[in-house]
Amino acid sequence: MSWDKGRSPRIAFLGTGAQGASIAADFALAGLNVTFIDQWPDHIEAIRQKGITVNLPARTINVAVPAFHLCQVAEIKEPFDVVFLVVKAYDTRWACELIKPVLAADGLIVGLQNGMTHEDIAEIVGRERTIAAVIEIASNMWVPGVTNRQNDHDESWFALGALDPKMQGRVESVATLLRNAGRVEVMEDIRSAKWMKLVVNAAELIPSAIVNLPLGDAARLPEMLGVMRAAGYEAMQAALDDGAKIIPIIGLPPVTTNHPDRYVDQIFEEVLKTFSRPDTLTTSLQDWRKGRRAEVQEVNGWVVDMLRSHGRSAPINERVVELALEIESGKREAHVDNSKLLIETLREFVEHRDGHQELGKLQN
């Protein structure tokens, strides 16, 4: 890479909502050559007029940055060395096609996203130009040009890894850039790491959105913790069926248990303890409150499809997907009473398995 040899890299963040903007702002403050690209016109105009503002737990930062609307990507003349993709998982393919013409010949796309988007990126720009990533930050955005990041650098965590083993040496250069925004681990088995994050996402994102509550409040609802854990257990089974390994993520110590369900509990507990605040809304609930669709198929639907392909069922995730799609179609409201339907599904599953003892485990 030419920028490894003394030239400052040209960096773009494609998707500068709550997560992307807060990370990209750190890059700008570090003096890096970073460009914001986003699809929200008011957001781009606000950044142009007042810079990007990031409210952190104990400080606020503001920095001026170049900002482009999607329709202006075709006007960009000089290619980017690194593009951090921070769009919704379902927007991955078109976003990669959009940015591909202005990606340097040896440039990289880093998918800072939920879901298993790395293969979509690779199909469009090539495995040799794809870096898969895992991100753990809580943030929200309601006002153009202003993001509220609930985890400062010491509580923000990322993992990076190349899809092509021959390109793994390039990952450290990208990790050096990303360390301006938080803790970064370079992983050989990034695919397993992404599966482990999907496991916890299946437990938290859509289930808490369905009951229209902050993550912590949803987990404290009577019997809802059991539902969320069960969704995670099914996701872990899907991961193992797909060949993933149980590996530590989000800064956890090396895995000391061979019991998949116990590790799900461990990851989920760490997310609730370290990466969640009393008012933390999952990205899925934020999407719904803004009138957008959430990453239903890309998380819980992915679990359902993977287990189905291996001849297994996923009753909890199937119910989560069903209720989520009803909410998105306007047939149902996101409401705390929906917890009764999720709990009913869990009880039916446990009774079918004749696992009264298992139900107790889920609820504790």
Secondary structure as UniProt FT lines:
FT   HELIX           2..5
FT   STRAND          10..14
FT   HELIX           18..29
FT   TURN            30..31
FT   STRAND          33..38
FT   HELIX           41..50
FT   STRAND          52..55
FT   STRAND          60..63
FT   STRAND          67..69
FT   HELIX           70..75
FT   STRAND          80..85
FT   HELIX           89..91
FT   HELIX           92..99
FT   HELIX           100..102
FT   STRAND          103..111
FT   HELIX           118..125
FT   HELIX           127..129
FT   STRAND          130..136
FT   STRAND          139..143
FT   TURN            144..145
FT   STRAND          146..149
FT   HELIX           153..155
FT   STRAND          157..162
FT   HELIX           165..167
FT   HELIX           168..178
FT   TURN            179..181
FT   STRAND          183..186
FT   HELIX           190..210
FT   TURN            211..212
FT   HELIX           215..220
FT   TURN            222..223
FT   HELIX           224..241
FT   TURN            242..243
FT   TURN            250..251
FT   HELIX           260..274
FT   TURN            278..279
FT   HELIX           283..289
FT   TURN            290..291
FT   TURN            296..299
FT   HELIX           300..309
FT   TURN            310..311
FT   HELIX           315..329
FT   TURN            336..337
FT   HELIX           338..353
FT   HELIX           356..363
//
